[in-house]
Each structure stands twice: as C-alpha cells, then as structure tokens.
Amino acid sequence: MKKKMKKKMKKELVNELENIGIDLLAYEGQFTFTYEQVMETLVRCINEQIEVIYYSKAIEYLQNNDESLMDSLAIAENFGYKMEDINSELLATLHLQKTTFDVAEKIISKYFEED
C-alpha cells in the first residue's frame, strides 16, 4: 500500500532528519515527498553525507559503538566486502550509515500514513 505524507509535515520531517545529520534539502527538487522517494533520497544522502574519516576517529567510533566488530563485519559481509578490503574507516562508516538509516527510517515512517 502506498504511503502519503501527512499534511503540513515536510518542514518538521526535514528538521528532524537534520538533527541526525541528514540534509534532505540538499536534494530538493530532485524528489517529491512520497514515502518511496524520500526513502530513496535517504539512502543517497547517507551514502554521500555520512562517512567516518581518519583512523583515530574510526577506532574511537568502533570502540564506543561496536567494540566486538561483529555488527560492522556483518554489515560489510552483507555488502560483499572481502577481509582484505576492510579497514577501520570502512567498518565505522558502514556501521554509522546503518545506524543512521535505522533511526531515519523510524523518523520518516511517523510522517507518512497508509492510503
């Protein structure tokens, strides 16, 4: 079933996503506020805007959020990465992107209703 935006909620949605580091308005004019297009744009935003750079920041992020590396390694495996292609920055970025997506998806869902 298609979902449609609740009336007059676009600004609130954009603001809530900005609070978690997603700048949806960077893609303004490239999508309409349908559930499917917002979700597609969310994926694009995360891929382009969310990245952990520098070894020290990656290690700190992983120590605080995935000390065992089990989640990060599982995410990397799901994306088809091989062990020789993995480093701390990639693992931290993948984990942060997935975490951000999960939070954003919950935020977005509350602004849409079933037809």
NORWO-V686265 format. One record per helix or strand of 3 or more residues. SS is the DSSP state (H for helix, E for strand). FROM is the first residue (numbers start at 1). TO is the last residue. If there is no record, write none. Layout:
ss = <SS/SS>
from = <FROM/FROM>
to = <TO/TO>
//
This chain:
ss = <E/H/H/H/H/H/H/H/E>
from = <3/10/24/35/55/70/83/88/112>
to = <5/18/27/49/65/78/85/109/114>
//
